[in-house]
Amino acid sequence: MTDNRTKLVDAAQDRVQSSGLKALSFRTLADQIGIKSSSVHYHFPEKADLAQALIERYSLSMSDSLSAISNSDADLRGKLEAFIGIFEAVARRDKICLCGMLTAEVELLSDTNKQALQVFFHDMEHWLCSLFDAHLAEMKSPLSHLSLAKAMISGLEGALLVDRVAGNTHCMNAQKKLFLSMLIA
């Protein structure tokens, strides 16, 4: 049985990935899962507390996904396709990456939230750099691994935003082609 805290985080994540933290109302969240709004405040006294729980869970999920990709027997192309696939899956649900969405609303966040977001993106960059290091012979990019990781993450996050407003996947497809073109065929 799922507890109320988990139900709240689930519902909040869905809402934030669709509409942002600013559009999230504790009252609406409470109504959605069938509890009193005071119960939401019991679990999360402030929106920043809820945002922290969202960031922590999303970060753990991303870490698990990245570990699974790392542990696969795929070549660099396969691993990058799987990484990009994480973003494609978010787009198919007509959502935005939770941490990308929260970053767009940085003015609503606590310093602790901001630090957690920095860690999220840093960890993804570090993972990509390690992946590039492990598959150096398969790469032809003149960029440093860190520059390539930063470009890849910002490109994928941006593609989610632009494609969502355009109602297509053209930017995501372009990002995929761009980054896979940096590999030796």
Secondary structure as UniProt FT lines:
FT   HELIX           4..19
FT   TURN            22..23
FT   HELIX           26..33
FT   HELIX           37..43
FT   HELIX           47..70
FT   HELIX           76..92
FT   TURN            93..94
FT   HELIX           98..104
FT   HELIX           106..108
FT   HELIX           111..134
FT   HELIX           136..138
FT   HELIX           145..166
FT   HELIX           170..180
FT   TURN            181..182
//
